[in-house]
Amino acid sequence: MQISARFHVYALLVLLSLGAAAHGLRADATSLVHDFSVPALNPATTERLMGFGRLWGFLKYHHPRLGYGDLDWDAAFVETVPQVLAATDRDSYASALAALL
């Protein structure tokens, strides 16, 4: 899958997590994405994805260096989502976010 397609799949996953959490629902993205393996989301994973999505989005639109175009922030998103999904505790989640930064 190309970076662009993978970015859209991951963005959808994060948006589903945010929407589901806002309504108190559990998002099961596996039924929406047919050719991409997505693990079932437990509440801790959903919280991590939401936090990552907020951080990534804030930095994308507010960090001055990203305005120069020398960083592919969408590619950084695609590279970091699997690490966030694989995080099992605070330390592994913090490592995934540190790798992004």
Long-range contacts (C-beta under 8 A, 24 or more apart in sequence): 1-35, 1-36, 3-74, 3-75, 3-78, 4-74, 6-36, 6-78, 7-74, 7-75, 7-77, 7-78, 9-33, 9-36, 9-38, 10-77, 10-78, 10-81, 11-77, 13-38, 13-49, 13-81, 14-49, 14-50, 14-52, 14-53, 14-81, 15-53, 17-41, 17-46, 17-49, 17-50, 17-53, 18-49, 18-50, 18-53, 20-46, 21-46, 21-47, 21-50, 38-85, 39-85, 45-85, 45-87, 48-84, 48-85, 48-87, 48-93, 49-81, 49-84, 49-85, 51-93, 52-80, 52-81, 52-84, 52-96, 52-97, 52-100, 55-97, 55-100, 56-80, 56-100, 76-100
